[in-house]
Amino acid sequence: MAVAFLSAFSAGAAQAQFAGSGGASVTTVQDARSARVGDRVELTGSIKKEVGRAQYLFRDKTGEIRVRIEKEFWRGREVTTKTELKLRGRVQSDVRGRFIDTYYFQIVN
């Protein structure tokens, strides 16, 4: 019995493979809306308005999605609706729908 279990376990491990460089595969708002909760995203676009505490409406060329950016990530940087940003985060969901929990952003222009 133990031999059969070990054989099955080692066969599964042999089939595992490297799936990518670890970068985000979700790069548009449209893709983020249908991505799984927990998927990593990297979006380029701009913030259009504040919609709550640390919550903003983010827009790229494919649509809009809510993003959460905690105050410690701003580090004194000023951003307007015309400022292009690159956000990195994870897809999350709550009672208001999908949003991106941002852990890094960079001003592009």
N, CA and C atoms as an extended XYZ file, in Angstrom:
327
Properties=species:S:1:pos:R:3:atomname:S:1:resname:S:1:resid:I:1 pbc="F F F"
N         0.825       -1.188        0.000 N   MET     1
C         0.000        0.000        0.000 CA  MET     1
C         0.874        1.258        0.000 C   MET     1
N         1.890        1.260        0.853 N   ALA     2
C         2.782        2.419        0.946 CA  ALA     2
C         3.529        2.630       -0.367 C   ALA     2
N         3.919        1.548       -1.031 N   VAL     3
C         4.631        1.652       -2.302 CA  VAL     3
C         3.728        2.271       -3.362 C   VAL     3
N         2.472        1.873       -3.389 N   ALA     4
C         1.522        2.428       -4.360 CA  ALA     4
C         1.341        3.935       -4.124 C   ALA     4
N         1.244        4.354       -2.868 N   PHE     5
C         1.089        5.765       -2.535 CA  PHE     5
C         2.318        6.561       -2.978 C   PHE     5
N         3.511        6.054       -2.657 N   LEU     6
C         4.739        6.748       -3.039 CA  LEU     6
C         4.898        6.813       -4.546 C   LEU     6
N         4.504        5.771       -5.255 N   SER     7
C         4.581        5.772       -6.714 CA  SER     7
C         3.653        6.834       -7.303 C   SER     7
N         2.455        6.915       -6.782 N   ALA     8
C         1.497        7.909       -7.275 CA  ALA     8
C         1.989        9.322       -6.985 C   ALA     8
N         2.549        9.538       -5.792 N   PHE     9
C         3.046       10.854       -5.413 CA  PHE     9
C         4.221       11.271       -6.293 C   PHE     9
N         5.158       10.389       -6.516 N   SER    10
C         6.338       10.741       -7.306 CA  SER    10
C         5.983       10.942       -8.774 C   SER    10
N         4.981       10.249       -9.281 N   ALA    11
C         4.558       10.446      -10.670 CA  ALA    11
C         3.979       11.841      -10.851 C   ALA    11
N         3.208       12.337       -9.872 N   GLY    12
C         2.648       13.683       -9.940 CA  GLY    12
C         3.731       14.736       -9.884 C   GLY    12
N         4.732       14.531       -9.070 N   ALA    13
C         5.824       15.492       -8.947 CA  ALA    13
C         6.637       15.552      -10.234 C   ALA    13
N         6.772       14.439      -10.914 N   ALA    14
C         7.545       14.415      -12.153 CA  ALA    14
C         6.853       15.192      -13.257 C   ALA    14
N         5.536       15.355      -13.161 N   GLN    15
C         4.801       16.072      -14.187 CA  GLN    15
C         4.759       17.571      -13.943 C   GLN    15
N         5.198       18.049      -12.798 N   ALA    16
C         5.202       19.479      -12.501 CA  ALA    16
C         6.188       20.171      -13.425 C   ALA    16
N         5.874       21.431      -13.769 N   GLN    17
C         6.765       22.162      -14.652 CA  GLN    17
C         6.753       23.640      -14.310 C   GLN    17
N         7.761       24.336      -14.769 N   PHE    18
C         7.886       25.767      -14.571 CA  PHE    18
C         6.828       26.458      -15.419 C   PHE    18
N         6.035       27.368      -14.802 N   ALA    19
C         4.917       27.966      -15.515 CA  ALA    19
C         5.162       29.396      -15.972 C   ALA    19
N         6.292       29.989      -15.687 N   GLY    20
C         6.529       31.351      -16.147 CA  GLY    20
C         7.555       32.059      -15.300 C   GLY    20
N         7.745       33.328      -15.607 N   SER    21
C         8.776       34.110      -14.934 CA  SER    21
C         8.313       34.694      -13.614 C   SER    21
N         7.064       34.475      -13.234 N   GLY    22
C         6.559       35.031      -11.993 CA  GLY    22
C         5.931       36.393      -12.176 C   GLY    22
N         5.935       36.921      -13.396 N   GLY    23
C         5.317       38.208      -13.665 CA  GLY    23
C         3.808       38.085      -13.744 C   GLY    23
N         3.143       39.218      -13.700 N   ALA    24
C         1.690       39.233      -13.767 CA  ALA    24
C         1.224       38.906      -15.173 C   ALA    24
N         0.254       38.010      -15.273 N   SER    25
C        -0.296       37.682      -16.582 CA  SER    25
C        -1.506       38.549      -16.903 C   SER    25
N        -2.048       39.245      -15.908 N   VAL    26
C        -3.193       40.125      -16.104 CA  VAL    26
C        -2.667       41.546      -16.274 C   VAL    26
N        -2.887       42.136      -17.460 N   THR    27
C        -2.310       43.445      -17.733 CA  THR    27
C        -3.327       44.486      -18.177 C   THR    27
N        -4.620       44.132      -18.216 N   THR    28
C        -5.659       45.103      -18.555 CA  THR    28
C        -6.794       45.012      -17.547 C   THR    28
N        -7.551       46.094      -17.433 N   VAL    29
C        -8.712       46.106      -16.551 CA  VAL    29
C        -9.719       45.053      -16.997 C   VAL    29
N        -9.914       44.927      -18.283 N   GLN    30
C       -10.850       43.927      -18.811 CA  GLN    30
C       -10.465       42.520      -18.340 C   GLN    30
N        -9.188       42.188      -18.403 N   ASP    31
C        -8.717       40.876      -17.927 CA  ASP    31
C        -8.867       40.744      -16.418 C   ASP    31
N        -8.632       41.834      -15.682 N   ALA    32
C        -8.725       41.795      -14.218 CA  ALA    32
C       -10.148       41.500      -13.759 C   ALA    32
N       -11.127       41.981      -14.492 N   ARG    33
C       -12.526       41.740      -14.120 CA  ARG    33
C       -12.900       40.272      -14.168 C   ARG    33
N       -12.239       39.506      -15.026 N   SER    34
C       -12.574       38.080      -15.137 CA  SER    34
C       -11.504       37.178      -14.522 C   SER    34
N       -10.455       37.773      -13.974 N   ALA    35
C        -9.377       36.987      -13.362 CA  ALA    35
C        -9.850       36.405      -12.030 C   ALA    35
N        -9.129       35.400      -11.578 N   ARG    36
C        -9.444       34.786      -10.288 CA  ARG    36
C        -8.966       35.665       -9.147 C   ARG    36
N        -9.673       35.601       -8.041 N   VAL    37
C        -9.252       36.307       -6.835 CA  VAL    37
C        -7.864       35.796       -6.453 C   VAL    37
N        -6.965       36.712       -6.192 N   GLY    38
C        -5.593       36.358       -5.846 CA  GLY    38
C        -4.625       36.460       -7.014 C   GLY    38
N        -5.138       36.522       -8.250 N   ASP    39
C        -4.245       36.665       -9.406 CA  ASP    39
C        -3.510       37.999       -9.332 C   ASP    39
N        -2.246       37.981       -9.724 N   ARG    40
C        -1.448       39.202       -9.756 CA  ARG    40
C        -1.752       39.985      -11.018 C   ARG    40
N        -1.740       41.305      -10.891 N   VAL    41
C        -1.994       42.175      -12.029 CA  VAL    41
C        -0.927       43.254      -12.103 C   VAL    41
N        -0.715       43.746      -13.308 N   GLU    42
C         0.112       44.928      -13.536 CA  GLU    42
C        -0.625       45.758      -14.574 C   GLU    42
N        -1.176       46.891      -14.134 N   LEU    43
C        -2.017       47.726      -14.978 CA  LEU    43
C        -1.365       49.075      -15.216 C   LEU    43
N        -1.561       49.629      -16.402 N   THR    44
C        -1.084       50.968      -16.726 CA  THR    44
C        -2.283       51.806      -17.130 C   THR    44
N        -2.441       52.926      -16.452 N   GLY    45
C        -3.571       53.809      -16.715 CA  GLY    45
C        -3.534       54.977      -15.754 C   GLY    45
N        -4.726       55.483      -15.383 N   SER    46
C        -4.775       56.637      -14.492 CA  SER    46
C        -5.936       56.522      -13.509 C   SER    46
N        -5.801       57.240      -12.402 N   ILE    47
C        -6.860       57.297      -11.405 CA  ILE    47
C        -7.817       58.406      -11.820 C   ILE    47
N        -9.098       58.092      -11.844 N   LYS    48
C       -10.093       59.065      -12.274 CA  LYS    48
C       -10.767       59.784      -11.120 C   LYS    48
N       -10.969       59.077       -9.990 N   LYS    49
C       -11.548       59.754       -8.831 CA  LYS    49
C       -11.422       58.883       -7.595 C   LYS    49
N       -11.544       59.525       -6.452 N   GLU    50
C       -11.552       58.814       -5.173 CA  GLU    50
C       -12.987       58.373       -4.907 C   GLU    50
N       -13.168       57.111       -4.500 N   VAL    51
C       -14.514       56.583       -4.268 CA  VAL    51
C       -14.711       56.102       -2.836 C   VAL    51
N       -13.728       56.293       -1.987 N   GLY    52
C       -13.812       55.880       -0.586 CA  GLY    52
C       -12.452       55.993        0.060 C   GLY    52
N       -12.379       55.597        1.342 N   ARG    53
C       -11.099       55.651        2.040 CA  ARG    53
C       -10.125       54.695        1.378 C   ARG    53
N        -9.070       55.240        0.807 N   ALA    54
C        -8.030       54.463        0.120 CA  ALA    54
C        -8.568       53.705       -1.090 C   ALA    54
N        -9.732       54.110       -1.605 N   GLN    55
C       -10.357       53.451       -2.760 CA  GLN    55
C       -10.473       54.468       -3.899 C   GLN    55
N       -10.089       54.037       -5.092 N   TYR    56
C       -10.063       54.928       -6.248 CA  TYR    56
C       -10.611       54.197       -7.467 C   TYR    56
N       -11.111       54.968       -8.420 N   LEU    57
C       -11.540       54.404       -9.692 CA  LEU    57
C       -10.378       54.548      -10.661 C   LEU    57
N        -9.889       53.424      -11.169 N   PHE    58
C        -8.724       53.370      -12.060 CA  PHE    58
C        -9.206       53.044      -13.460 C   PHE    58
N        -8.645       53.707      -14.457 N   ARG    59
C        -9.055       53.481      -15.842 CA  ARG    59
C        -7.848       53.217      -16.725 C   ARG    59
N        -7.979       52.208      -17.595 N   ASP    60
C        -7.016       52.013      -18.681 CA  ASP    60
C        -7.812       52.019      -19.980 C   ASP    60
N        -7.175       51.641      -21.082 N   LYS    61
C        -7.846       51.708      -22.387 CA  LYS    61
C        -8.980       50.682      -22.538 C   LYS    61
N        -9.077       49.724      -21.600 N   THR    62
C       -10.104       48.677      -21.716 CA  THR    62
C       -11.255       48.840      -20.737 C   THR    62
N       -11.171       49.791      -19.805 N   GLY    63
C       -12.272       49.977      -18.863 CA  GLY    63
C       -11.834       50.536      -17.525 C   GLY    63
N       -12.726       50.383      -16.535 N   GLU    64
C       -12.489       50.923      -15.200 CA  GLU    64
C       -12.638       49.830      -14.151 C   GLU    64
N       -11.881       49.979      -13.059 N   ILE    65
C       -11.974       49.057      -11.934 CA  ILE    65
C       -11.570       49.818      -10.671 C   ILE    65
N       -12.108       49.405       -9.578 N   ARG    66
C       -11.756       49.996       -8.287 CA  ARG    66
C       -10.397       49.464       -7.849 C   ARG    66
N        -9.586       50.351       -7.282 N   VAL    67
C        -8.286       49.943       -6.741 CA  VAL    67
C        -8.180       50.469       -5.311 C   VAL    67
N        -7.478       49.718       -4.476 N   ARG    68
C        -7.211       50.166       -3.118 CA  ARG    68
C        -5.720       50.459       -3.016 C   ARG    68
N        -5.409       51.694       -2.628 N   ILE    69
C        -4.020       52.108       -2.428 CA  ILE    69
C        -3.933       52.714       -1.040 C   ILE    69
N        -3.316       52.004       -0.122 N   GLU    70
C        -3.176       52.488        1.246 CA  GLU    70
C        -2.222       53.677        1.281 C   GLU    70
N        -2.384       54.557        2.257 N   LYS    71
C        -1.632       55.815        2.294 CA  LYS    71
C        -0.125       55.637        2.353 C   LYS    71
N         0.365       54.538        2.927 N   GLU    72
C         1.823       54.360        3.006 CA  GLU    72
C         2.474       54.153        1.638 C   GLU    72
N         1.699       53.798        0.626 N   PHE    73
C         2.258       53.609       -0.713 CA  PHE    73
C         2.386       54.914       -1.486 C   PHE    73
N         1.682       55.966       -1.055 N   TRP    74
C         1.749       57.249       -1.756 CA  TRP    74
C         3.099       57.922       -1.558 C   TRP    74
N         3.692       57.807       -0.383 N   ARG    75
C         4.997       58.402       -0.048 CA  ARG    75
C         5.129       59.861       -0.504 C   ARG    75
N         4.066       60.640       -0.300 N   GLY    76
C         4.113       62.059       -0.606 CA  GLY    76
C         3.981       62.415       -2.077 C   GLY    76
N         3.816       61.444       -2.945 N   ARG    77
C         3.698       61.731       -4.383 CA  ARG    77
C         2.315       62.298       -4.691 C   ARG    77
N         2.277       63.310       -5.541 N   GLU    78
C         1.011       63.894       -5.973 CA  GLU    78
C         0.629       63.326       -7.323 C   GLU    78
N        -0.636       62.932       -7.434 N   VAL    79
C        -1.148       62.317       -8.648 CA  VAL    79
C        -2.429       63.033       -9.043 C   VAL    79
N        -2.571       63.351      -10.328 N   THR    80
C        -3.806       63.943      -10.852 CA  THR    80
C        -4.471       62.931      -11.783 C   THR    80
N        -5.610       63.304      -12.333 N   THR    81
C        -6.309       62.419      -13.270 CA  THR    81
C        -5.542       62.259      -14.584 C   THR    81
N        -4.572       63.117      -14.827 N   LYS    82
C        -3.765       63.039      -16.054 CA  LYS    82
C        -2.458       62.277      -15.859 C   LYS    82
N        -2.142       61.904      -14.627 N   THR    83
C        -0.906       61.192      -14.320 CA  THR    83
C        -1.042       59.727      -14.706 C   THR    83
N        -0.137       59.253      -15.554 N   GLU    84
C        -0.155       57.844      -15.935 CA  GLU    84
C         0.619       57.038      -14.893 C   GLU    84
N        -0.007       55.940      -14.441 N   LEU    85
C         0.566       55.094      -13.400 CA  LEU    85
C         0.698       53.666      -13.873 C   LEU    85
N         1.641       52.977      -13.280 N   LYS    86
C         1.745       51.529      -13.408 CA  LYS    86
C         1.490       50.958      -12.022 C   LYS    86
N         0.420       50.160      -11.891 N   LEU    87
C         0.051       49.556      -10.620 CA  LEU    87
C         0.368       48.077      -10.623 C   LEU    87
N         0.800       47.574       -9.483 N   ARG    88
C         0.937       46.133       -9.278 CA  ARG    88
C         0.115       45.764       -8.061 C   ARG    88
N        -0.613       44.668       -8.170 N   GLY    89
C        -1.441       44.245       -7.058 CA  GLY    89
C        -2.056       42.890       -7.306 C   GLY    89
N        -3.082       42.589       -6.524 N   ARG    90
C        -3.795       41.314       -6.635 CA  ARG    90
C        -5.287       41.579       -6.742 C   ARG    90
N        -5.949       40.742       -7.523 N   VAL    91
C        -7.393       40.826       -7.668 CA  VAL    91
C        -8.034       40.376       -6.360 C   VAL    91
N        -8.955       41.176       -5.865 N   GLN    92
C        -9.713       40.856       -4.660 CA  GLN    92
C       -11.188       41.086       -4.937 C   GLN    92
N       -12.026       40.650       -4.017 N   SER    93
C       -13.466       40.807       -4.193 CA  SER    93
C       -14.107       41.104       -2.846 C   SER    93
N       -15.110       41.969       -2.855 N   ASP    94
C       -15.899       42.231       -1.662 CA  ASP    94
C       -17.351       42.425       -2.092 C   ASP    94
N       -18.194       42.920       -1.206 N   VAL    95
C       -19.615       43.050       -1.528 CA  VAL    95
C       -19.876       44.026       -2.663 C   VAL    95
N       -18.933       44.925       -2.918 N   ARG    96
C       -19.092       45.892       -4.020 CA  ARG    96
C       -18.503       45.391       -5.327 C   ARG    96
N       -17.928       44.210       -5.341 N   GLY    97
C       -17.382       43.640       -6.575 CA  GLY    97
C       -15.876       43.490       -6.551 C   GLY    97
N       -15.309       43.314       -7.735 N   ARG    98
C       -13.863       43.129       -7.881 CA  ARG    98
C       -13.122       44.434       -7.682 C   ARG    98
N       -11.915       44.318       -7.138 N   PHE    99
C       -11.027       45.463       -7.031 CA  PHE    99
C        -9.593       44.953       -7.012 C   PHE    99
N        -8.662       45.875       -7.175 N   ILE   100
C        -7.242       45.543       -7.142 CA  ILE   100
C        -6.668       46.066       -5.830 C   ILE   100
N        -6.098       45.170       -5.061 N   ASP   101
C        -5.403       45.540       -3.833 CA  ASP   101
C        -3.963       45.848       -4.226 C   ASP   101
N        -3.635       47.114       -4.325 N   THR   102
C        -2.354       47.571       -4.861 CA  THR   102
C        -1.258       47.480       -3.806 C   THR   102
N        -0.120       46.880       -4.192 N   TYR   103
C         1.023       46.841       -3.277 CA  TYR   103
C         2.205       47.647       -3.802 C   TYR   103
N         2.084       48.211       -5.013 N   TYR   104
C         3.163       49.034       -5.579 CA  TYR   104
C         2.581       49.872       -6.709 C   TYR   104
N         2.997       51.120       -6.795 N   PHE   105
C         2.686       51.893       -8.000 CA  PHE   105
C         3.832       52.808       -8.341 C   PHE   105
N         3.925       53.112       -9.621 N   GLN   106
C         5.004       53.927      -10.162 CA  GLN   106
C         4.381       54.961      -11.084 C   GLN   106
N         4.860       56.185      -11.006 N   ILE   107
C         4.413       57.236      -11.930 CA  ILE   107
C         5.183       57.044      -13.228 C   ILE   107
N         4.443       56.915      -14.339 N   VAL   108
C         5.063       56.661      -15.638 CA  VAL   108
C         5.472       57.963      -16.306 C   VAL   108
N         4.646       58.998      -16.192 N   ASN   109
C         5.008       60.282      -16.844 CA  ASN   109
C         5.071       61.401      -15.859 C   ASN   109
